[in-house]
Amino acid sequence: MTFTEMGLITGKTLMLLPGTACDYQTNFGTVLDRLAEKYHLICVNYDGFDGSGAVFSDMITVTEKIEKYIKEKHGGHLDGAIGSSLGSSFVGQLIQRENVHIDHGIFGSPDLDQSGRLSAWLQSKLVVPLLVGFTKNEKKKAKTKEKLKSFFEMSDETADRFMECFARFSPESIRNEYYTDLLTWLRDDIHVANTRVHFIYANKMGEKYLKRYKKYFRDPEIREFDMQHEQWLFGGEQYTVPVLKAIDEFMETV
């Protein structure tokens, strides 16, 4: 597991936590430089996604490693942490467990899905092959690329980058990540003193996710954007610029 610090040394600390089957370089690649101009970034690559050959074990074990790093390197405190998709589950756990303190927890249009063991097992059996299966078949690869470009308005370069990311990591790590995320629950009505919770709500995902955000956290700040899931990270400036502005405003909130 790796933690890479970069950006404005005197800026507020902002941890970046990537989503399913991604490293931070791919997940935040389109916004990394702009965030680094304003913040002291702590970029995380989980076990299984850090190039070390390790296998991702489970969400709680990885959460504990993140907590240990924050305690040892930053005195147990961060100004902010932003999770992309599954990375938001880590933000939620860090807030809920209260072993470290985060002033601003920022959730990047997450699903925050939760389920029992049987359902999680069945879902992982269905979903994980879809994430990795196209990598060994050129026709499936081309078809998947066109779907990504159409649905998320991705460029050729961005679509290629994400597809290469999925192909680079082991199916075992991806399966463990996806499966244990479903089993790692958040409580209802989470509230931690002096922690502000902010959601980037991609309204094209559907209102059930908006209800879910309000269910798990007390009085979250929710910013609504007319986009698909995490579309602001896929290179469209009409989505990226407003979300980056919102992040700056979140981080300035007292």
C-alpha positions in Angstrom: 0.0 0.0 0.0 1.4 3.4 -1.0 0.9 7.0 0.2 2.3 9.6 -2.2 2.4 13.2 -0.9 2.6 16.1 -3.4 1.3 19.5 -4.2 1.3 22.7 -2.2 3.3 22.0 1.0 1.7 24.8 2.9 -1.8 24.0 1.7 -4.6 22.2 3.5 -4.2 18.4 3.6 -6.5 16.5 1.2 -6.4 12.7 0.9 -7.4 11.2 -2.4 -9.0 7.7 -2.2 -9.6 6.0 -5.6 -12.5 3.8 -6.7 -13.0 0.2 -7.7 -10.1 -1.4 -9.6 -8.2 2.0 -9.9 -5.0 3.6 -8.7 -5.0 7.3 -7.9 -3.0 8.1 -11.1 -5.8 6.9 -13.3 -8.8 7.8 -11.1 -7.7 11.4 -10.4 -5.5 11.9 -13.4 -7.5 14.7 -15.0 -7.7 16.8 -11.9 -4.5 15.9 -10.0 -2.4 18.9 -11.2 -5.2 21.4 -10.4 -5.8 20.0 -6.9 -2.0 20.0 -6.3 -1.9 23.8 -7.0 -4.1 24.4 -3.9 -3.7 21.5 -1.6 -1.2 19.2 0.1 -2.3 16.0 -1.5 -2.0 12.5 0.1 -2.7 10.1 -2.7 -3.5 6.5 -1.8 -3.0 3.3 -3.7 -4.5 0.3 -1.9 -2.9 -3.1 -1.5 -3.5 -5.0 -4.8 -3.5 -1.7 -6.7 -0.1 -0.3 -5.8 2.2 -2.4 -8.1 3.7 -4.3 -5.2 2.2 -7.7 -6.0 0.2 -7.7 -2.7 -3.5 -8.7 -2.8 -6.3 -6.5 -1.6 -7.7 -8.3 1.5 -10.7 -6.4 2.8 -12.0 -2.9 3.4 -11.5 -2.8 7.1 -7.9 -4.0 7.0 -7.1 -1.3 4.4 -9.0 1.3 6.5 -6.8 0.4 9.5 -3.7 1.0 7.4 -5.0 4.4 6.3 -5.7 5.3 9.9 -2.2 4.2 10.9 -0.6 6.4 8.3 -2.7 9.5 9.2 -1.8 9.0 12.9 1.9 8.5 12.2 2.4 11.2 9.5 -0.3 13.8 10.2 -1.0 13.5 13.9 -4.3 11.8 13.4 -5.9 14.7 11.6 -6.6 15.7 8.0 -8.3 18.9 6.7 -10.1 16.8 4.1 -10.5 13.5 2.3 -12.3 12.9 -1.0 -13.3 9.4 -2.1 -14.1 8.5 -5.7 -17.0 6.0 -5.8 -15.8 3.0 -3.7 -13.2 5.4 -2.2 -16.1 7.1 -0.5 -16.6 4.0 1.6 -13.2 4.6 3.1 -14.1 8.2 3.8 -17.3 7.0 5.5 -15.4 4.5 7.6 -12.7 7.0 8.6 -15.4 9.3 9.9 -17.6 6.7 11.5 -14.8 4.9 13.4 -13.4 8.1 14.9 -9.9 6.8 15.2 -8.7 9.8 13.2 -10.3 13.2 12.6 -11.2 14.6 9.2 -12.6 18.2 9.1 -14.2 17.7 5.6 -15.3 14.3 4.3 -16.1 14.7 0.6 -18.0 11.9 -1.2 -17.7 11.7 -5.0 -21.1 10.6 -6.2 -20.9 7.2 -4.5 -23.3 4.2 -4.6 -22.7 3.4 -0.9 -24.3 0.0 -1.6 -24.5 -2.5 1.3 -25.7 -6.1 1.4 -25.5 -9.4 3.1 -22.9 -12.1 2.4 -25.0 -14.1 -0.1 -26.1 -11.1 -2.1 -22.5 -9.7 -2.1 -21.1 -13.0 -3.3 -23.7 -13.2 -6.1 -23.1 -9.6 -7.2 -19.3 -10.0 -7.2 -19.8 -13.2 -9.4 -21.8 -11.1 -11.9 -20.0 -7.8 -11.8 -16.3 -8.6 -11.5 -16.2 -10.6 -14.8 -17.7 -7.6 -16.5 -14.9 -5.4 -15.2 -12.1 -7.6 -16.3 -13.6 -9.9 -18.9 -13.2 -7.5 -21.9 -9.4 -7.3 -21.5 -8.7 -10.6 -23.2 -11.0 -10.1 -26.2 -10.4 -7.4 -28.8 -14.0 -7.2 -29.9 -15.3 -6.9 -26.3 -12.5 -4.4 -25.6 -13.6 -2.2 -28.6 -17.2 -2.5 -27.6 -16.5 -1.6 -24.0 -14.5 1.4 -25.1 -17.3 2.8 -27.3 -19.8 2.3 -24.4 -17.5 4.3 -22.0 -17.0 7.1 -24.6 -20.7 7.3 -25.2 -22.1 7.0 -21.7 -19.5 9.2 -19.9 -18.5 11.4 -22.8 -14.9 10.2 -22.5 -12.2 10.9 -25.0 -10.3 8.1 -26.6 -7.3 8.7 -24.3 -9.4 8.7 -21.1 -11.3 5.5 -22.1 -8.0 3.8 -22.9 -6.5 4.8 -19.6 -9.4 3.4 -17.5 -9.5 0.2 -19.5 -5.8 -0.3 -19.1 -6.2 0.2 -15.4 -8.9 -2.5 -15.1 -6.6 -4.9 -17.1 -3.5 -4.2 -15.0 -4.8 -5.5 -11.6 -5.5 -9.0 -10.5 -9.1 -10.3 -10.6 -8.6 -11.5 -7.0 -7.9 -8.0 -5.7 -10.8 -6.6 -7.7 -13.1 -9.3 -6.4 -12.1 -8.8 -2.8 -12.4 -5.1 -3.1 -15.9 -5.2 -4.6 -17.1 -8.0 -2.4 -15.9 -6.6 1.0 -17.1 -3.1 0.1 -20.7 -4.5 0.0 -20.2 -6.0 3.5 -18.7 -2.9 5.1 -21.7 -1.1 6.4 -22.2 2.5 7.5 -24.5 3.3 10.4 -27.5 5.5 10.0 -27.4 9.2 11.0 -23.6 9.4 11.4 -22.6 12.6 13.1 -19.1 13.5 14.4 -18.4 16.8 16.1 -16.4 19.2 14.0 -16.6 17.1 10.9 -18.5 18.4 7.9 -19.8 15.9 5.3 -20.2 16.9 1.7 -21.7 15.0 -1.2 -21.2 15.5 -5.0 -24.6 14.3 -6.2 -24.7 13.1 -9.8 -28.4 13.4 -10.4 -28.4 11.1 -13.4 -27.7 8.2 -11.0 -31.2 8.6 -9.6 -32.8 9.9 -6.4 -32.4 6.7 -4.4 -28.8 7.7 -3.9 -29.7 11.1 -2.7 -32.0 9.4 -0.1 -29.2 7.1 0.9 -26.8 10.0 1.5 -29.3 11.6 3.9 -29.9 8.3 5.6 -26.3 7.6 6.5 -25.2 11.1 7.5 -26.9 13.8 9.6 -27.3 17.1 7.7 -24.8 16.5 4.9 -24.1 19.3 2.5 -25.2 18.1 -0.9 -24.3 19.7 -4.2 -26.3 18.5 -7.2 -24.7 18.2 -10.7 -26.4 17.2 -13.9 -24.0 14.4 -14.7 -23.4 10.6 -14.6 -21.5 8.8 -11.8 -18.1 10.5 -11.3 -18.3 12.1 -14.8 -16.3 15.1 -13.5 -13.2 12.9 -13.5 -13.5 11.7 -17.1 -12.2 14.9 -18.8 -15.3 16.9 -19.6 -14.5 20.5 -18.4 -18.3 21.3 -18.2 -18.4 18.8 -15.3 -14.9 19.1 -13.9 -14.8 22.9 -13.4 -18.0 23.2 -11.3 -17.1 20.2 -9.1 -13.6 21.5 -8.5 -15.1 24.9 -7.5 -17.5 23.0 -5.1 -14.5 21.2 -3.5 -12.8 24.5 -2.9 -15.9 25.8 -1.2 -16.3 22.6 0.9 -12.8 23.0 2.1 -13.3 26.6 3.1 -16.5 25.8 5.1 -16.1 26.5 8.8 
